[in-house]
């Protein structure tokens, strides 16, 4: 087939692939580590649940942005794949 596919994710692979990509960013790993460190009673600076909120918010917003971009690529691919084209034949 001569179909065009530029999407990164499928319905099943979105969550694992997206989390894998997000945790390749050192800043995300650092902030998750700091948030998880707050669950250790000897080290916690403030409420552990409160420390996770900003990290989860950033991860969720980034995931939604990635999902929207991938969906836009999917729509574009679908439009291009259904266009008529002329085929040269001898």
Buried (B, 14 or more C-beta within 10 A) or exposed (E): EEEEEEBBBEEEEBEEBBEEBBEEEEEBEEBBEEBEEBEEEEEEEEEBEEBBEEBEEBBEEBBEEBEEEBEEBBEEBEEEEEEEEEEEEE
